[in-house]
Amino acid sequence: MELIRQGRVALITGGARGIGYATARMLAREGAQVALADINSDLVLESARKLNQETGRKTIGIAADISSETDVRRMIHEATTQLGGIDLFLNSAAILADKLFLDSSPAEWERMLRICLHGPMLCLHAILPGMVERKYGRVVCMASDSARIGQLRLSYYAAAKAGVIALVKSVAQEVGGSGVTMNVVSPGATNTELRQEREASLREQMGEEKYARRVKSVLRMYPTGRIGEAEDSAAMIAFLLSEQASWITGQVISVNGGFAML
């Protein structure tokens, strides 16, 4: 079964590593041309080079900050100039916070909302007109189950991701008649570089013994007995970006090992 039609053009933000890169690898293996975008300019160029070498598909790396309208416009211009009109879009760029709400500041909320909510809004506002005009598009935005059930120490991250869910559900109703589908993938704890950096910081703060108890406590919340890998979410994203997913839109799909059964 052909998931992705040969030559489809995919743009992935936060694509230099983690779930974004794992998805890019799957799409490229299926025959897509891929534009990776990331704020880390050196890493995104290296990731694009590595993906091209591994799959043989045309791949480009674009340094971009999705919270900047200028960067978003430039990102899309570079992708379309080098690869053609964007058929598939994944927004996986994000930051994390691990702080009690009462210990946080308005400046921290603003940064979170700028990257995790305003950034996807800018991307969708710039990308969707081309999809609507061509009467074809597949969009997936990443959220989090913290946005659906709430989570200690993730309040303003959860708030931003809840906004993404509302945004996608609403805009999906506006563009569905033009052959564009829009969905949300909501992962549980996933073993990405971003999580590894957060866990390393927690380990240093908590000490070895307390951190080991925390790891056991986290795993008990997952019926599958493990946290996720980037490929777990990437497989669902690749399907939602595929030809076969034409009648799935406005949905929030959790990939979470049973952490939350919504």
N, C-alpha and C positions, 0 to 999 in steps of 0.2 A: 504494500500500500504506500503510495507516494504521499508523504506528509506535506512537503514544501515543493511547489513547482520550481523547476530549474530556473535560475536567474532572478528569483525574487530578491528584492533589496530590503535588508533589515538594518534598522538603526537601534542600537542598544546603549542607553546611558548607564553609567556605572559599569561599563562593560569590560574594564581592564582586569577584573578579578571577580571572585565569588560567583553568585548565581548568574550575574550578567554574562560573565565569560563562559560559564558552563553551558548556558543557553546558546551563546554565539557558536560554540563548538558543535552543538547538536544541529543548529540551523545550517552551518557551513557544510557539515557532512551530508545534509539532505540536499544540498545544491544551491543554497542562498549565497548571495554576495552580502558582506557584512561590514557595516561601519560601527566601530567601537568608539564611544565617547566617554571621557572621564576627565575629572579635574586634574588628575596626576598625569602630566604630559609625557614624562619619560616612560612611565609604566604602560600607558595606553599604546604608545608607539611600539614598545617591545611586545605587548600582548598581541597586537595586530600582526606583527612580523611572525610571531610564533604560530598564530592561528593559520596564517597563509601557508607557512612552511608545512604545517601538519595536515592541512586539508586540501591545499592546492586551489582554494577558492579566493577570489579577489577580496581582499580585506584591507580596510584603511583604519587608521587611528586618528582621532580628533580630540585635541585638548579643549575642554569646554566646562564652564561652570553653569549648570542649568538654572541657577538662581539669577543669572544675568540675561536680560532680554537680548542684548547685543550678542552674547556668546551663543545663545540658542539659535538666533537667526543665522549666524555664521556657521554653526554646526550643520544646520539643515542645508545651507547653500553648498558647503563642501561635500556633504554626503550625496546630494542630488547631482552636483556637477561631475563628481568622479564615478558614481555608480548608477545614477538614474533616480526616478521617482521612488519614494519610500513606500513599500508595500506593508512592511511589518515593523512595529515599534514596541519596544520593551523599555519601560522606565524602571530601572532598578537602582538608580543613584539615590543615596540616602546617607544620613548620619544617625548615630545613636546617642542617647543620653542615659546615664544611670544615676539618677539623683531624686531624692524626695522632693515633691512639688514645693513644699515650704522652704526648702533650701535653695531653690532655683530662683532665677532672676528674669525679668522681662526681656533682657537682652538675649538670654539663652532661648526663651520661647520664640523670639523673633527670628533668630538664626535657624531654629528647627523648622518653623513654618515656611521660611524663605526657601529652604532647600527641599523639604519633604512634601510641601503642598504647593507653594507658589511655583516652584520649579516644574513639576508635572503640568501645572496649568499653562505655563509658558510654552512648554513642549507641545502639548496637545493643540493649543491655539494656533501654533505655527505649522504643525504637521497635518492636521485633519483637512484643511482646505484642499490639498493635493489629493488626498485619498478620496474625498467626496467627489472631486472633479473626475477622477479616474474610475469612480464607482467600485473601488475595491480597497479594503484595508483591514488589517488585524492589529489590535492594540491590546497590550497587557500592561497594567501598572501593578507594582508590588505594594502590598500593605503589610499587615501584621495582625495576628489574632489578638494582640493587646488592644487593637482598635475596636475589636468586636466584644471583648469581655472585660477590658480594663486590666491593668497590671501594675503592681507595686513598682515604684521607681522609674516608670516609663510614661508618666502622665502626659507630658507635652509631646512626646513622640507618638503616643497612642492617639492623641487629639489630632495631630497632623495626618496620620494615616487614616483616621476615621473620615477626615475631610476628603482624602483621595477616593475612598469608597463612595462617598456621596457624589463626588464630581463625576466619576466614571459611570455610575448608575444613571445620573441625570443626562450626561452628554450622549450616552449610548442610545437614549430614546430620541435624541435629536438627529442622529446620523445613521440610524439603523436602516432607513429606507434607501440609503445610498450605497449599500453593500459593505458598510464598515461595521465590524464588531468590536466591542470594547469590554474587557473583563479584568477582574482583579484576582491575583494569586496571593494568598495570605499564608506565609510559611510559619511554622513553629521555630523553635531554636534550631539554628542551622550552623554547621561547622564551616563558616566562611572566615576569611581573614579578618573581617570587621569584628565578628564575634570573638575570634582568638585574641585580638588586641584588647577587647573589653575584658575578657576573662583573665588575661595576664595582669591587667590593672587591678582587678578584684583580688586575685591571688596575692599580689603584693600587699594590698591593703589589709586583707583578712588573715594572712599567715597560712601555712601549709595545712594544719589540722582543721581549722575552721573552713577553709576552702574545700578540703576533701569531703567534709560533711555536706557542704553546699552542692557539690557535684552529685552525690548520691541522692540528695533531696530532689534535684532537678530531674534526674533519670526516673525517679519513682512516678513522676507526673506523666510519663510517656508509656502507654500500654505496649508499644513496640520495643521498649527497653533501650532505646538509643535516641540521640538527637539526629536531626537530618543532615544529609550531605547536599552540597549545591546541586548535584545531579538529580536529586529527588524532586526539587522544585522545577528545575530546568525541563524535565520530561513533561510536566503538566503545561508549562509555558509554551513549549514547542508545539504541543497539541493544539492549544488555544490559538496559536498563530498559524495553524495549518489550514489547508484547503478543506479538511473534513469538519472544521469547527464553525461552519457558516451559520448554524442555527443556535449558537450559544452566544448570548450577549447580555451585558448588564449583571453578570454573575460574580459572586465572591466565592472562590474555591480555596478551602484550607488544605494545605499539604503539611501535616503537623504530627504524624505518628500517633494520632488519637488524643493529643493534648487537650483539644477542645472539640467536642462533637456537636457542632451547631446545625 
